[in-house]
Amino acid sequence: MTKIAFIGLGNMGGGMAANQAKAGHEVRAFDLSQAALDRARESGCMPVASVAEAVEGADVVITMLPAGPHVLKVYSEEVFGKAPTSALLLDCSTIDVDTARQVAGLAGDAGYVFADAPVSGGTMAADAGTLAFMVGCDEGEFGRIEATLEPMSRATFRAGDHGAGQAAKICNNMVLGITMLATCEGVALAEKLGLDPSRLFEIMAKSSGQSWSVTTYYPWPGPVPTAPSNRNYDGGFAAAMMLKDLKLAQDAAAKAGATTPLGAQTEALFQMFNGLGYGGRDFSAILQMLRGRLDELPK
């Protein structure tokens, strides 16, 4: 039985920790939210009162935290020197590349093996154990990391060295945001032109407009039963989280001198959508803003 410390039990982390417990591992779970700790207990994890208690004697430490400053603080102040140096450290948060590399450097200096391993798939995949992991690590450590992530994963990729996992996640989600926005624009236009958006789905799914945003996550209710559009855009991948990822992409592009005009425009539109108070809805709900039907969308 592997002893796993799991830090961060939010919408994604809660399901991920539960799948590690289902795989038969001892999961000591910590979060600042008592409700999250209660849910962790119900899913087979052992709630603890602090990060230090979670990581004591751990074989693996997994973190799922909101942003780079949280990751840097937790590792530098509460993991390094508290967890055994034999523990494998995996950060599954989505943060900036520079902070991921900084934490990796500090981990190496302290004698730990560390990897950035952000995820793709949303809350349903987190609950189902079907996330995709993009890993930045030393090549020789990837086999061990892949095996550790297996209870939570349908696919695990080594993107490259430290920081490459975050780079892959940022690029992937910028493309996702752009393609979802394009899909929503197409659906809104079809409706205005008198074309049934469900029929548009049938056409695009078999022609050159096909994408993940169409065939797996269609923003119009009906054609894809599992899509959040069938639940009034509840659950899934929150628009506020998409905005966070788009901001990370634009910050990275500015530092790298890359030109990303579609990414910039997509960020601006999601900024508007979030500013109107809909950050808690699934990101495909931006369709309702393009349709001029926000009155039908709960905040």
JOSULGI-V684772 format. One record per backbone hydrogen bond with DSSP energy under -1.0 kcal/mol. CO is the residue of the C=O (numbers start at 1). NH is the residue of the N-H. If there is no record, write none. Layout:
CO,NH  CO,NH
//
This chain:
2,26  3,59  3,60  4,28  5,62  6,30  7,64  10,14  12,16  13,17  14,18  15,19  16,20  17,21  18,22  19,23  20,25  21,24  26,4  27,46  28,6  29,48  30,8  33,37  34,38  35,39  36,40  37,41  38,42  39,43  40,45  41,44  46,29  50,54  51,55  52,56  55,58  59,88  60,5  61,90  62,7  63,92  67,71  68,72  69,73  70,74  71,75  72,76  73,77  74,78  75,80  79,82  79,83  84,87  88,61  89,115  90,63  91,117  96,100  97,101  98,102  99,103  100,104  101,105  102,106  103,107  104,108  105,109  106,110  107,112  108,111  113,89  115,91  116,136  118,134  120,132  122,126  123,127  124,128  125,129  125,130  131,154  131,155  132,120  133,157  135,159  135,160  136,116  138,141  139,142  141,145  142,146  143,147  144,148  145,149  149,152  150,153  152,131  155,133  157,135  160,137  161,164  163,167  164,168  165,169  166,170  167,171  168,172  169,173  170,174  171,175  172,176  173,177  174,178  175,179  176,180  177,181  178,182  179,183  180,184  181,185  182,186  183,187  184,188  185,189  186,190  187,191  188,192  189,193  190,195  191,194  196,200  197,201  198,202  199,203  200,204  201,205  203,206  204,207  207,210  211,215  212,216  212,217  224,227  227,230  228,231  228,233  233,282  236,123  237,283  238,242  239,243  240,244  241,245  242,246  243,247  244,248  245,249  246,250  247,251  248,252  249,253  250,254  251,255  252,256  253,257  253,258  260,264  261,265  262,266  263,267  264,268  265,269  266,270  267,271  268,272  269,273  270,274  271,275  272,276  273,278  274,277  278,281  279,240  281,239  282,285  283,286  284,287  285,288  286,290  287,291  288,293  293,296  294,297
//
